[in-house]
Amino acid sequence: MKPAESFTDEEFDLVVVGGGITGAGVARDAAIRGMDVALLEKDDFAYGTSSRSTKLVHGGLRYLENYDFGLVREALRERKALLDIASHLVYPSRFFFPVYDESRVFPLQLRAGLFLYDLLAGSKGIGSHDFIDPEETIAEFPGLKKEGLKATGVYYDCQMDDARLVISNVLDAEARGAKIANYAEVTGVNRVSSGDGWKLEVLDKLNEEEFAVRADKIVNATGPWSDDLAGEWRGEDDQFLRPTKGAHIILPALDTDVAGFFPSIHDDRLFFVIPWENRTLVGTTDTDFSGYPDDLSVNESDRQYLLSNINHYLEGVEFTESDVSSEFAGLRPLYSTSRGEVGESEVSRDHEILVEEDSIYTIIGGKYTTYRAMAEETLDLMGVDKKRSTAEIALPGTWEGGERESLKSELLAGHSLSEFQVERLLDRYGTKAESVLEQSSEFPGYDEPVGEEETPIKAQVYYSVTNELAREPEDVVRRRTSLFIRKESNKKAVGEIMEEMDGGNIEVERG
């Protein structure tokens, strides 16, 4: 059913505008609390910053330099919560922080920072820090520059599949009664004639149809677009965003399974080198951004900044632009009423919830890691009753005990898939991996790869369309699978599969 048919004249307790991780988290929490809630996203879910992150759930080791102890403590607590409720999408990883003669960070300073990081985590910690010598460092991270290496701090944080964490929250919100729509752009927000509540004008971008939705309350969770949407009820001069750009590049895999955290050779920032999807993710930049968020892209300056940094710390390899298989950039929607007073990296990553017009809640800032807490705080601020915290309610697909290994054996026995393919399905869908295969098993070649590599397989495209609200090939390529990291994105192949589904009269719309 089209949104114009299913949403028209509906009245909701709450309408959440913005289908990134914050909006998805709010919608899920609201549905769990029993609210009549709708979630509207102008593009695809996780279209913006929420699929363009550094793929980390972390406390923010570097924020200790800015004395953001409260933020780090909260993020470390939330890191453990996400490990518990999304164990298939969030997983511990070992990080190396090498210290060189040239480093602005001294060994003693790093020791103190790592000790404090573990101390702030307390009982929520996932591993104790350590220090290793240069020989052991190089043994575990071959190719790392040895000249000038003094020692390496070792600590633990988590990696994640950011886009799928958003999708999981969205789908769970829907399963609990929320009405959701992507490609549904809010074009107007006005008080209803009685003055009690709001009327939102919405454009269904795929079908070019307009409809209206009524709401008692609104959450503005549009991130980098939040000041633009708030222009519907604010004065033009009321701006609260200081968006900063974080660019990333994807390079060939390095011969290590540990992640690296390095001081930049150009400024006072730090950057990550992370094993990801059998490749290497390098990021991020942190520069002020002026312009419209939809126009964001990785430019030559971003690319060279990241390439020169990683090349500085490696021996025997010199990455060039031709090695970049993919790239992406996101905007951090930081809260700040001015620019220039402090540098980009010094702006706090904490969040603000603005209560506007008595019943509009605009969420600005925050870290990806703390999305669940921000959603919970927003609904608590509304005074909505809470029986259970979302920190105690697992997302669909979450593992329990030894489920992974038993399900792995079942999938290998029941389908013509390699161990590698099954492992990747389990990584992406958790306990839902069996449903992905079962529901697509009648589709021709469901167990065949989409592109030249073993994964993803056609079943994932089928499942993305029929169960995960993918409307366009780009939705599948960038936000339901990892096809975008290849040099050739295989968007054409995905489009052909979607056309085959449509031609076979396979239901692709959800009511």
N, C-alpha and C positions, 0 to 999 in steps of 0.2 A: 504494500500500500504506500502511495506517495505521501510525503510529509504534509502536503497541502490538504490531503484527505484525512489523515490521522490526527493532525494537530489543530485544525481549524476550530475556533471557538472553545478550545479546551481551557480550563482554568486550573492553575497549579498553585500549590503552596510556595514553590520555589522554581525559578528558571535559572539555570546555570548557563552562562554564555562563555564559551571557550572550552574546547575539547582536548586540551593538553593535559599534563599529569595533574595539575592543580584542580582544574575543572572536573576531571574524571574522578579524582579523589573526593571532591565535595559531593558530586552526584551519588557516588556509591555510599558515602556516609549518610547522606540525607535519606536515601532509599532504605538503608538499614534501620534508620530511626523512624521509619513509617511515614515520611513526607510524600506528598504527591509532587514529584520532581521531574523536570524536563532538562535535557542537556542538548544545547545547540552549538554546532561548530561550523564556521563558515567555509572551511576546506575539509580535509580529512582529519580524523582524530590523530593527534601527535604530529600534525603537519609542520609545526614550527619548531621552537626550541626543544620540545620534548622528544624529538627523534634526532636531534643534532647536538647531543651532549657528548661528554667524554666517556660515557657509558660507565660511570662510577657511582656507587653508593658509598659515601665516605664521610668521615667526621670533618675533614678540612684541616689537614695538618698545617698548612701554610697560614691559616687564619690565627694561629697562635701568635704569629708575629705582630698581629694587630690587636692582640689582647681580647679577641672575641671568644672568651672562655665559655660563656653561656651558650653561644651558637654551636661551638664544637661539642660541648656536652650533650646538647639536644640532638645534634646530628649523629653522634655515636650511639645514643639511645635508639634513635630511629633506624640506624643501620641494623641493629640487632632485631628490631621489630620486623623489618622487611625481610631479613633472613628467615624469620619464623613464618611469615604469612605468604612469602613468595619464593620459596626455596628453589624452585625450578628456574627462576629468572634472575635471582640475586645469589652470588656465590663468592666465598672468600678467595682472596688472591694475595700473593706475596709480593711486596714492593721493595725495591732496592733504592736507596738514596746515597749515591757515591759522593764522597768528599775529596776534592782535588786541592792541590796547592793553590790554585787560582780561585777556588770557590769563595764566595762571600759568606757561606755558612761554614763555621768551624766545627771540628769534631765534638768539642765539649758542648757547643751550642746545640748541635743536633742531638747529642745524648740527652740533654735536658728537655728538649722538645719532645722526643720520643717517650721519655719517662712520663712527662706530663700528659701526653696523648693517651697512654695506657692508664694513667691514674684517673683521667676524666672519664674513660670508658667504664672503669670499675668492673662490676659484675657483668656488664654487657660487652666486655672485651671478647675478641675472637682469636687472639694470639698475642704473645708477649714479644716485644721488640728485642733486637739483638744487634751486635756489631760483628762484622767479619773482616778479615784482612784482604789485601788486594789479590792474593793468589786464589783464595776461595771465591772471591767476587768474579774473577775472570773465568774460573772453572764453571760457574753457574750461568754466567752471562758472556759467552764467547764473543769476541769482536768488540767488546767494550775497551775503550782506550785505557791503557795501563800506566802510561807516563804521568807522573804527578799524583797518582791515586794514593790517598792516605789510608782510607778505611771506608767501609760501607755500612750505613745504618739499614737494618732490615725491619720492616713492620708489616702489619696486615690491614687491608681494607677490602672492599668488595667491588666486583664488577657486576654489570647488569645488562640486560637487553631492554633499553629504555622504551622504544616504541611498543614492544609487546607488553611491558608493564602498564602502559597507558591503555592498550586494547583490553587487557585483562580486567582493569578497573571499570572500563566502560561496559563490557559485557556482563560483569557481575552486577553493576548498577541496573542494567536492563533486566537481568534475571530476577532482580528483587523488586521490579515494578516501575523503574524509571522509564520514561519515554525519551528516546535518543534519536538524533538525526545529524549526520554529517552533510556537508555542502548545503547548510542551512544558515544563511547570513542574516544577522539582525541588522536591519536597515533603519529602524526607528524605535525609540523608546519614549512613551508618553504616559502621563497620568491618565487613568480612566476618568470618565466624566464625573463620577461621584467623588473622585479624589482618593478613593480607597483601593490601592493596588496599581498595577502597571499593565499597559498594553504594548506588546512588542510586535513590530512589523518585521516579517521574515521573508526572505527570498530563497526559494528552492532553486539553487543554481543549476542543477542538472536538468530539471524539467521546466525551468524558467516560469515558475508559478509563485505567486505571492500568497501568504497566509498570515494570520494573526494569532497570538497567544496571550493569554492573560496570566498574571502572576501577582501574588501577594508580596513576594520578595524576589530580588534579583541578586545573583552573585556574578560580578564581573571578574572572570578568571581568564582574561584574554592576553595576559602577559605583556609582550611588547606593544600590543595594540590597545592596552587598557586606557590610556589617555585619549585615544581616538574615540573609543566607544563612549567614554565618560563625557565627551563633548556634547552628547545628547542631553545631559542634565547639568553640566558644569559651565562655568565661564571659560572663555578661551585661554585666559592666562593661568588657569589652575592646572598646572602640569606637575606630576610627581615622579616621572620616570627619568632614569639616567641609563638608557640601554647601552650595554657594552657587547662588543662582538667577540665571539669565540670561534675561531676557524680551526679546522682539523683536516689532515690529509691521511690517506691510506697508502701504505707502502708494502713491499714484499715482506714476508715473515723473516724474523731474525731467529737465530738458533738458540732460543731460550724460552722458558715458560714463565719467567718472572717479569713483572712490570718495572719500569724505571721512572724515577722522579728526579728531575735535573734542574739546576739553576740555569736560566737563560744566559747566553753569552752577550746579549744585547742590552739587557735592562735588569731590573730587580725582580722580574717574574720567575715563575717556575713552570715547567712543562712536563707532560707525561709521555712515555713511550710504552705502549700497552699491546700485548698479544691479543688479537681479536679476529675471530672468524678465519683462522689460518693466515692472517696477515698482521700488519703492525699499524696501529692507530697512533698518530702523533698529534698532540694538541695540549694546550690550546693558546690562542692569542687572547688579549684582553685590551681592546681599544674602544674608545668612545665611538658611537655610531649616530649619525644624523641622516635622516631620510626615512622612507617608508619601509617597514619591516619586510614586506613582500619582495622588495628589490635587493635583499641581502644576497651576497655571493662571496666566494673566496677569490681574492684578487692576487695579483702578482706579488705584492708586498707580503701578504699573509703566507703565501707559499714559500717564498724565499726565507722568511723569518723562521719557519718551522724546519725547512731543509737544512739551513745553515746550523741551526741548533743541534739537530740530531747528528749531522755529519761531524760536528766538532767532538762528539763523545764516542765516535766509532773508529775502529781501525780496519783497514782492508776492504772498505766499501765506501763509495761516495754516491749517495742517492742524488738523482737529478729529477727534473720535472717529468721526464719520460717514465720514471718509476712510479709516479703517482697514479694509482688505478682509480681512485675516487677521492672526492673532497666534499666537505659540507661545513656550513657555518650556522651558528645559532646566536640569538640575542638573549643576554641575561637581562631580565626586566628589573633592574635594581631600583630601589627607592632612594630618591635624592631630589631635592628641590633646586639644586644649582649644580653647575659644572665648574671645574677649574680650581676649586678650593683644595681638593685632594686628587691624587692620581686614581686611575681606573681601578687598579688592584687594591686600593685602600678603602674603597667604598664597601660598607658592610654588606654581607650576603644574608643578613637577617631580613625579616619580612615585616610589612605593615598591613593591617586590615583597616581600610577607611570605611566608616559608616556614613553614607551619603544619602541625603533626602529621606532619612529615617529608616529606609528599608532596602537600600542598595549597598552591597558589601563588595568593595573593590580590594582584591588581594594583589599586593605588589611586592616584588623581591622574593627572598627565600631561596633555598637550595632544593634541587631535585630530591635529595635524600630526605628532606623534612616535609614533603608534600602531604603525607598522611596527617602529621601533626597540625599543619596549617589548615587543612580541611576540617579537622576536629575542632580546632580553636574557633573557626568561623561559625560553625553550627552551634557551638557552646555559646558564642556571643549572641546568637539569635535567641537563645533560651529554649532550644529544642531539646526535649527529653532524650536521654541516652541510657539505654539499658546495658549495652556492651560497647567497649571501645573497639574500633577497627583494628587496633593492634593485636586483638585476640581472635580475629575472624580471617581465616585463610582465604586467599584468592584462588580461583579455579586452577587446578593443575598442580597445586602445592604437594610436595612429597611428604610422606609419613614413613618413618622407619626405613625398612629395606625395600620399599615399593619399586624403586628405580630398577634394581637388578632383576627382580622377578618379572616386571613388565618388559624389560629389554629381552629376556629369554622368550617371552610369549610373542613379541613382535617379530623376532628373528625366525621363529618357527612358523608363524602364520603368514608371512609375506616374503616376497622375493626381493629383499633389501639387504644391503651390506651392513656390517656392524657400524661403520662410519655413518651411514644414512640414518640408522636407528638412533645412534647417539645424538645426532643433530636434532632429530625429531623430539627426543626426550628433553634436550636442552631448551627447546623452543616452546613445547606444549606441556611438558610435565606429564601428569597422569591423563591429560586429554589427548595424548599422542595416539592412543588406540582409537579414539573417536575420529580423529583426522583420517585415518586409514579406512576405517569401517564405513564412514559416510561417503567416501569417495571411491570405494572399491568397484562400483559399477561403471565408473567413468573410464573410457578407453585409455590404457597406458598410465593409470593413476600412479604406478610405482616407478615410472621413468623420470629421469632428470629433466628439468626445464631447459637448462643450458648445457654447456660443455663439461661442467664439473658435476660431481655426484649429487650435490644438493644445491637448491631445494628440488623437490620432486613435484610432479603435476598435482598430486593429492593436496599439496599445500595451497596451490592456486585455487583449486576447487573449494577447499574449506574456507579460504580467505573470503571468497565471494558469497558462499552460501551461509556461513556462520559468523563471519567477522566483519561484515559491513564494508568490505572493499568494493568500491564502485568503479574505479578506474585502474588501468594497468599500473600506473605510478603508485597507487595505494599498496598494491601487492609487492612491487619491486622495492619500495623504500620503507614501508612501515609494517608489512606482514611477514616478509622474508628478508634475506640479506643480499638479494641479487644486485642491489645498487653498487656494492663495493667492487664488482667486476668492472674491467675496462669497458666491456660491452654490457650494458645493463640488462639485455634480454627483455626489454620492455615489449618488443615486437612479439616475441614468443609467448609472453604472458597474455598479450592482447589476442593472439590467435586462439589460445586456450579459452579465454573468456567468450570469444565469438562462437567457438564450438559449443560451449555450454548454452549460450543463448539460442543458437540454432537447434540444439537438441531439446529446447523447451524446458531446460532445467531452471527451477525457480531460483531467482537471484535477488528478489525483493523481500524485505521483511516488513511485517506489519507491527 
